[in-house]
Every structure is written in structure tokens, then in C-alpha cells.
Amino acid sequence: MAASVRILGIDPGSRVTGFGIIDVRGRDHFYVASGCIKTPADAPLADRIAVIVRHIGEVVAVYKPQQAAVEQVFVNVNPASTLMLGQARGAALAALVSHKLPVSEYTALQVKQAVVGKGKAAKEQVQHMVVQMLGLSGTPQADAADGLAVALTHALRNHGLAAKLNPSGMQVKRGRFQ
Amino acid sequence: MAASVRILGIDPGSRVTGFGIIDVRGRDHFYVASGCIKTPADAPLADRIAVIVRHIGEVVAVYKPQQAAVEQVFVNVNPASTLMLGQARGAALAALVSHKLPVSEYTALQVKQAVVGKGKAAKEQVQHMVVQMLGLSGTPQADAADGLAVALTHALRNHGLAAKLNPSGMQVKRGRFQ
């Protein structure tokens, strides 16, 4: 059996934080789970931060990822929105590091290049490729798909991830025919 | 003995997060500790976030505050700085809520009004009043003083905090002559 690495991808947002979990074995990627963490819009900031921290904690406790990948966010034209987005992202990162997960960061450009092959790809193309690469039977919600896309980016930019992590493990590279 | 409440005040910053801890008994305030959490400027964001989370965790573990107060931050003219500040603040809030601390937020205006008595007070006046109100023998570093100021703000805006928290406890209101 090939060594397996489980990656948690996070796409932070001020209202919705998307997440996606994949397993990587050799050059194969397998869907594990995905979803959205929605924060109550009218709640005090500390409560919204608490929702993000608690839900990421639950995802980590249930699925036990070994690595995390977080999408870098755009600076918004609205400074207040940028601050809010930063706070949500900081909370997500804090939750990940407090669970001792190594965190890698990728820009939207890197995600598009890794998943679609070109930096100018539309959001729909990223979602389409996520569905194709993971062999999903349906299209996940946009933020969840973005979480999966950043997890895939981490896997694709680190070929041999599983081998590196578990160098003494028995390796069976499974070819991918497509 | 009057019921006592321990408050942790936090002044988040992208490079330095100040903190200050005070005890409140009746209308009296007592200095407990203060300091600065400095993040390595050139380190990856996840590492800087980890420093904030770990140090706040240590402060909470050592001093066991019951409530937290966090200063609201200004939106910077530089969007990238605003994002970074937001991330640091989000991490600080995440660390506090993950230790189950109730968090209150105060604007710089509220801190100045509470501590100095006027919203237009200079930063030095706030520091001066922190030294006076807590009977300090020296002036703490600026960020630490700001942490103490926001803790004092929480205390001053919630007179009877200790009584509210511990209604069954024996209360001795000690007058303040000044």
C-alpha cells in the first residue's frame, strides 16, 4: 500500500470559510470531505471567530489531516472588508497551528495554475477541474470546491509528498491513466 | 474579602501584540502583569500566527484571566497592512476564545474616554493614566501599556464586574479616595 497523506485545504472568507480534505497516495488524489463554515453575520466578532475556531477544530478532530494549505486572500477595495477578511483568515490560521498542523499558503494564481494549468482560469474552471480530478459525482458548493482546490494545489506542487513524509514506508506508485 | 476579577487586555498589532493583566476588586484595580508578544518580521505568516497563539496561551495558562478585552484596530491606509493587522487580531481573538474566555471589544476612542476622560487624548496621556491608576513605579513599554489600558477600560465600563460575576460571594466595596 502506498503511503497516504491527508491534506486539509482552507479558503478563508469573512462570511464563509470553505474547507476540503483529500488523501494523496502517490500521484492519486482521493476526496475525503468538504464543506463550509458559515459565520453569523450579525454576531459580535468574537462569536464569529469562535465559530471558525470551533468548526476547524471539529474538522481536524474528525478527519485528522496531517498537513494544511490555506489560500491567500485578496486585499479588498473596502478597507473594513479587508480587515474583516484578515481577521477571519487569522482565526483560521490560528486554529490550524494550534492543532500543530504545518500550514502552506498559496495565492489564487498558484491554485489556478496548479489545478487548471493557467493563472487566468475562471472560478468555474477551477470547480470543474476539482470535480474531474477527484472523480466527484456532483459539484460541491463554491467555497467547499475552493477548499478542495487549495488542498489539490498543495498536493500537485509537492509531488512525492507521501514518499517524503514516510520514506521508510513501502511505496507502490500507482499510474494514472487518462 | 471582595470578589476579584482578573482581566486580560490585548492590543493587537501586526508586529507587536501588547498585553496587560489587572485584577479588579470592587472599584480598585491592581496591576498583575504586562508585556509584548513580538512576531518575527521575516517569518512566514503561519509562524507569526503560531507565535501569537502560543504566547497568548502561555499568558492565559500562567495568569488565568477570567475575562478578556481587545482593542479594535484602525483600518490602515495601506491595504496590505490592514490585512496583516486583521490576521494578527484574528489570531489573538482565536487564541482567547479557544481558551473559553469571554471577549469584549473597545475602540481606541472608548479606551481614551474611559482611561483619560476624553476621546482626543494623546497616547502619552493614556500611558500616564495607566501608570497612575495602577500605581506603577515605572512606565511600561507602549504596547504593554495599551494592553493595560484596554483591560482598565473593560473594568471601568463594567463597574460592579466582580459583584456581577460572583453574586453569592461576600462583597466589601472599598472606597477610592482621590
Interface residues (C-beta under 8 A of the other chain):
Chain A: P44 L45 A46 I49 A50 I52 V53 G57 V70 V73 V75 N76 P79 A80 T82 L83 M84 L85 G86 Q87 A88 R89 G90 A91 A92 L93 A94 A95 L96 V97 S98 P102 V103 S104 E105
Chain B: P44 L45 A46 I49 A50 I52 V53 G57 V70 V73 V75 N76 P79 A80 T82 L83 M84 L85 G86 Q87 A88 R89 G90 A91 A92 L93 A94 A95 L96 V97 S98 P102 V103 S104 E105
